Amino acid sequence: MTLFAFRGVKSHGWTFYDPINIMSKFFIKLIFITALIIPMVFLCAVPSSAQDDEEDYEAVLELGQKVYEVRCALCHGVKGDGKGIVGVIRRAEKIGRVIETHARDLTLGLFRFRTTPTGCLPDDEDLMNIISRGILISFMPSHEKLPLVEREALVEYVKFFSGRWEEEDPCDPIEVRKPDWVGSRVSVDKGEEVYRAMKCGECHGYEGKGDGPKSNDIFDDWGKRIVPFNFATGELKRGSSAENIYFTFTTGLDGTGMPSYEDSLEEEDRWHLVSYTLKLMNKLN
Amino acid sequence: MYQRFYTALLIVSSVALFIFTLMAGYREITPDYKSYKSEYRDLFRSKATGEFMKKKAESIDFSVQQVYLGKLNRIDRCINCHLGVENPLMEDAEVPFKMHSGNYLETHPVAEFGCTVCHYGQGRATNAEDAHGTDRETHWDWPILPLKYIDSACAQCHDQEMLAENGADRVLRGEKQFVEKGCRGCHKVNGIGGVLGKALDGIGTQPRAYFPMRYVQGDKTAYTWLKEHFDDPRSIVPESEMRIVLLKDEDADLLTTYILTIRADEMPRDYRRIRTGTQEVPGGEELYKMYCIACHTTGKYSVYDEIFKRTIPAIMNPTFLRVADDNQLRRFIEDGRANTQMTDWKEDAAGLTDDEIGRIVEFLAKSRPAKRGKLFGRSIFDGDTARGRDIYETRCALCHGEDGMGGKNRLGISLVTPVVKEADPEFLLQTVRDGREGTPMIPFGSSGINLSDQDILDVVGYVRTIKPTASPKE
């Protein structure tokens, strides 16, 4: 970019710039560049015909299908019903418990890791996030190395499996503003009170080890047995930052026993709960 | 002025010192055991009926008594408080005067055996606190052994069959746990066993300083350490890689009892009653339990393990056994898999003899299906490795990793190991074509992904050329 390239006067090994000269040249350049860009933007924004759109979408779906069938169908099934040939995957936890992991059935259009309110579809960015980053703990690999076009095509193709995407639009994502006091001692104590008051321990265990009295009979919407998160493992599937934990409380994990607390807890209390969770996960010093 | 002050100070301190001396003297002439002795005498008097017994009650010696055991290198003074252990009148008295339970003292008289040889504790001590040495802050090496672990002491002299016949079968049951939970898969005893854990030789005679007591909840003693460590290894040693074998509470006690019998010392010959009968030769199934079961469990399914941070393969699934003949299985066991927790098991590494490995192989081979897989019909690898690489990166790298090392959060196992490199072509080609039942390794041939034979040949050709990266990726 030539916008910031200016010629100075060299003398005694130093380069001297004349500020007034630079300012004036800068603005002249800026005016020229803007004059070039504006018509280009207008050119691009000219609406293309509906038929072109249709054809583009078909092409994207086709690419998505190709990538999906090579990379995803092994586990999620060709029809997206989670019945790929890989089948059940077993994982032995440190505490000796063996968890059975099943590939997600995409036909219901239910997704856990969203930034949108509970009951809503995830937005494209959420899907892209999961495809790119993977859910390593559940053996969903990262596809970051795929070209962006292919990943975008995958997002479109994943939406193709469920009729929900035709009937509803994704809601707006929830905004997150992390307060400064998250993780402070006072906040952790308040979070612990919330944890007791909301009876989180009944599933997650009174010490957060995922071994609460109800932990043994929880099933997800697909009828598979699931286990509540053991905070002591320190790693959440969606990522372990404060914001991610906040999303879990606010959006809920649709399809599982984890509800959204958007209506039942004040925003401040949810952040206190984030502090306490971080403490249970050993992420605070 | 000052003189009066110093005089007063001198008088006060002299009085204090005098009182202190008196108290020390009083303590010295009235030790704990003397009060026990007088209490015991009163009890004995009240219970004694015959002339002889009454006389015996009167003749109790109030000085320190001790049993000197030259051969055992012990001096036991326990009988100064535990006065009634050999007195039948004290059958329903309270501890410490109670008679010893059972008929053990008939065959093990106190005068010949003392007490600490079975019960541990400090024999020379003259007060209960030091003799028992069980407090939470104890520093004695030999805290008294709780009765639930007492069977472990019998095994010093007696063989377990004899103990089992006489009702002391807790050691035998503990050993059963030791074998069936596969402890030797990681721990060596007498030079035989895996190398991942500490060798257990002499663990029953280790002083308590050997055990890191920081996180122990109960008494800081070796047996409490062992018991709590079985319940949750990582609550006692946070960085431990030991598997939780999901013992019931009672089983953990049994296992502790057995572990305490693995001692470094030996009883003098006169005391030993160990019959050296013919030892039973363990069969293949027993050996599998002993050395393999802790990681491979039933061997029917592969499991990703959070402690080892890699997938543990299913070694008893039919598709694996169909392609791996006995020689191949033997090689897997003997040489292990480089850079994984599967270390080599041959005699100079883990102490398994050729014969024993043979019996394990024989046991595994029992699950082999009668029908062999369709032959691939290649005896050399002549695939196009460049083409193989492309296929590997789209098809295989998702699970095995681009480096082929498997590892953390990957379903595939490590392919970068001499075992794969030197394996029989038929073994590798059929594995890729037919997959592995019970594991995420799906068939890539016509029954699954439908890769052509040439594709499989190419990809296997490439896999064999992958070089190990510097360190296995976590």
Chai-1 contact restraints between the chains, C-beta under 6 A:
chainA,res_idxA,chainB,res_idxB,connection_type,confidence,min_distance_angstrom,max_distance_angstrom,comment,restraint_id
A,V70,B,T394,contact,1.0,0.0,6.0,A-B,restraint_1
A,I85,B,I442,contact,1.0,0.0,6.0,A-B,restraint_2
A,I85,B,G448,contact,1.0,0.0,6.0,A-B,restraint_3
A,V86,B,P440,contact,1.0,0.0,6.0,A-B,restraint_4
A,V86,B,I442,contact,1.0,0.0,6.0,A-B,restraint_5
A,I89,B,P440,contact,1.0,0.0,6.0,A-B,restraint_6
A,R90,B,Y301,contact,1.0,0.0,6.0,A-B,restraint_7
A,R90,B,V303,contact,1.0,0.0,6.0,A-B,restraint_8
A,R91,B,Y304,contact,1.0,0.0,6.0,A-B,restraint_9
A,A92,B,V303,contact,1.0,0.0,6.0,A-B,restraint_10
A,A92,B,D305,contact,1.0,0.0,6.0,A-B,restraint_11
A,E93,B,E306,contact,1.0,0.0,6.0,A-B,restraint_12
A,K94,B,E306,contact,1.0,0.0,6.0,A-B,restraint_13
A,K94,B,I307,contact,1.0,0.0,6.0,A-B,restraint_14
A,G96,B,I244,contact,1.0,0.0,6.0,A-B,restraint_15
A,G96,B,L246,contact,1.0,0.0,6.0,A-B,restraint_16
A,L136,B,N409,contact,1.0,0.0,6.0,A-B,restraint_17
A,F139,B,L411,contact,1.0,0.0,6.0,A-B,restraint_18
A,P141,B,L398,contact,1.0,0.0,6.0,A-B,restraint_19
